Amino acid sequence: MKCPYCSNPETKVTDKRSSPEGIRRRRECLKCKKRFTTYEKIERGGLFVIKKDGRRERFERKKLEKGIEKAFEKRPVPKEKIDKMINEIEEKLRQKGKKEIKSSSIGELVMKKIKKLDNVAYIRFASVYRNFQDVNDFKKELKELK
């Protein structure tokens, strides 16, 4: 591992910890003595999403995060809970053991998880996911929520 400060290739690990995303290592350069942190992430096999129109694209966690975080914007839900939920969703998708998953399956799983955390975030996500067209769509979903 090259030092990001002086590019020296010799460093030592001073601390190592596991995290939900992988392994966090605290390193020290043997030349300049500066410290830095690196993260080792487990590379998972390719997972593909089958879109509504039949297109097939690689699963991107960032897309999942972006949609969920948008639903929780300005809501009193801690970031840690949202991150934990995203990790659980991704893990559940991978545990299915399939290489391809329909986007509708992902959407329904996300909606179930969001509903458990925050009803407003749920309605926000549902309005985009289910493509609400007017107030009646909102009323119908609110009625089912009660």
C-alpha positions in Angstrom: 0.0 0.0 0.0 1.5 3.3 -1.1 1.5 6.2 1.3 -0.9 8.9 0.0 1.5 11.6 1.3 4.9 10.6 0.1 4.2 7.5 -2.1 6.5 5.3 -0.1 5.4 1.7 -0.8 6.2 0.5 2.8 3.5 1.0 5.4 2.5 -0.9 8.5 -1.0 -1.7 9.9 -1.5 -0.2 13.3 -5.2 -1.1 13.8 -7.7 -3.4 12.0 -11.4 -3.5 12.6 -14.4 -5.2 10.9 -17.3 -3.1 9.7 -20.5 -4.1 7.9 -19.0 -3.0 4.6 -15.7 -4.9 5.1 -12.4 -4.2 6.9 -11.1 -0.9 8.1 -7.3 -0.6 8.5 -5.3 2.2 10.1 -1.9 2.4 8.5 1.4 4.3 9.2 4.0 5.2 6.6 7.4 3.8 7.6 9.1 6.8 5.8 7.2 10.0 6.7 5.4 8.5 9.7 2.0 9.9 8.7 -1.1 7.9 9.3 -4.1 7.1 7.0 -7.1 4.8 6.8 -7.9 2.2 4.2 -11.0 0.2 3.6 -11.2 -3.3 2.2 -14.5 -4.2 0.8 -15.7 -7.7 -0.1 -16.3 -8.0 -3.8 -19.6 -9.8 -4.5 -20.6 -11.6 -7.6 -22.5 -9.8 -10.3 -26.1 -9.2 -9.6 -28.4 -7.9 -12.4 -31.7 -6.1 -12.4 -34.4 -6.8 -14.9 -36.2 -3.5 -15.5 -39.9 -3.2 -16.3 -39.2 -2.8 -20.0 -37.1 -6.0 -20.0 -33.7 -4.3 -20.1 -31.0 -5.9 -18.0 -28.5 -3.8 -16.0 -26.0 -4.3 -13.3 -27.2 -3.8 -9.7 -25.9 -0.6 -8.3 -26.1 -0.1 -4.6 -25.6 3.7 -5.1 -28.9 3.8 -7.0 -30.7 2.0 -4.2 -29.1 4.4 -1.6 -30.1 7.5 -3.6 -33.7 6.5 -3.9 -34.1 5.6 -0.3 -32.2 8.6 1.0 -34.4 10.9 -1.1 -37.5 9.3 0.6 -36.1 10.0 4.0 -35.0 13.6 3.3 -35.8 15.9 6.2 -37.3 13.0 8.2 -36.3 12.3 11.8 -34.8 8.9 11.1 -31.1 8.4 12.0 -28.7 7.8 9.1 -27.5 4.7 10.9 -31.0 3.1 10.7 -31.3 4.0 7.0 -27.8 2.5 6.3 -28.7 -0.6 8.2 -31.9 -1.0 6.2 -30.0 -0.6 2.9 -27.5 -3.2 4.0 -30.3 -5.6 5.0 -32.0 -5.1 1.6 -28.8 -5.8 -0.4 -28.0 -8.8 1.8 -31.5 -10.2 1.2 -31.2 -9.7 -2.5 -27.9 -11.6 -2.6 -29.2 -14.4 -0.3 -31.8 -15.3 -2.9 -28.9 -16.8 -4.8 -30.1 -15.5 -8.2 -28.0 -13.7 -10.7 -31.0 -11.7 -11.9 -33.7 -10.0 -9.9 -36.8 -8.1 -11.2 -36.9 -4.4 -10.3 -40.4 -5.0 -9.0 -39.1 -7.4 -6.4 -36.6 -4.9 -5.3 -39.2 -2.1 -5.1 -41.6 -4.2 -3.0 -38.8 -5.2 -0.6 -37.7 -1.6 -0.2 -41.3 -0.5 0.4 -41.8 -3.1 3.2 -38.6 -2.0 4.9 -39.3 1.8 4.6 -42.9 1.3 5.9 -41.5 -0.2 9.1 -39.3 2.9 9.7 -41.3 5.9 8.6 -44.8 6.3 7.1 -44.0 9.7 5.4 -40.9 8.3 3.7 -43.0 5.3 2.7 -45.6 7.5 1.0 -42.8 9.5 -0.8 -41.2 6.3 -2.1 -44.5 4.7 -3.1 -45.5 7.9 -5.0 -42.5 7.6 -7.2 -42.3 3.8 -7.4 -46.0 3.3 -8.1 -46.1 6.4 -10.3 -49.0 8.2 -8.6 -50.9 10.4 -11.0 -53.2 12.4 -8.8 -54.5 12.9 -5.3 -56.7 9.9 -5.4 -53.6 7.6 -5.7 -52.3 9.2 -2.5 -55.6 8.9 -0.7 -55.8 5.2 -1.6 -52.3 4.5 -0.3 -53.0 6.5 2.9 -56.2 4.5 3.5 -54.2 1.2 3.2 -51.6 2.6 5.5 -54.1 3.1 8.3 
